[in-house]
Amino acid sequence: TPFVSRRHREVVGFPAERCFVAENGIPEANSTERLAVHEAFGIPAERQVLVAVGRAHHVKGITVVLETMAQLVHQQGRRDVHFLFCGDGPHLADFQARASALDITDFVTFAGRQ
């Protein structure tokens, strides 16, 4: 991203000629049509959906979201919440395993790269 490129130049001291921005290859949406997220991902209609989109990496804080979901579901008895993660990456399987260990797989959807 432009931010990371600038940070490498200004903070790390990389020469500007060694820094560049590589596009992620995901085309920009050209539609303002809303996605029926409940239907598209098989989420019960009565649930409020928290959506995160990004690379599945531990630094993104997804584990914190999963632990919070576990508290909402198991300690507070909430059945009206759902977490939808769209993305892939090196730690996706770890997140899926954590959701399973927390017994919240019915309240979490890992949709992969969309």
Disulfide bonds with the S-S distance in Angstrom:
none
